[in-house]
Amino acid sequence: MSSVRESIDIDMPVEKVFGYVTDPANWTRYVTSLTEVRDLSSPDVDKGTSFVWEYRMFGMKFGGRGVVEEFQKNRKFSMKMEGGMPIVESFEFDGADGGKTRMTFAIEYEIPNRVLSMVANSSIVEGLNAKEVKSVLDKVKTLCEAQT
């Protein structure tokens, strides 16, 4: 499995950033390649909540089932998505600085053979995933700070 990890500072209290990131209605807003989330097993997201997901990369759709693996209020949130493109997304939150939050986002992923056969080089996919991580961080920051 390959992985990418980065952090960003957000001018919003940790409980609000955590609430935004863990709300399934927002997942497709800040994860560009995530096109659909449906069939949540519970309206209240917590550890063990499952869902169906769809992701798009290189014009191809990948889908599968996901489950929330960690849910530590205002501290950590992670999801494991299995299927056409196995991905683990993890968010860590540090709100020690009053009204600011340091959020770290990491993804671990496997590159499916059908994607590798199209691009012929895993570094292209790795570069796209690094851009995706940066995009997620920037979008969460922009969307959260716009709410203040």
Order of alpha helices (4+ residues) and beta strands (2+ residues): beta-alpha-alpha-beta-beta-beta-beta-beta-beta-alpha-alpha
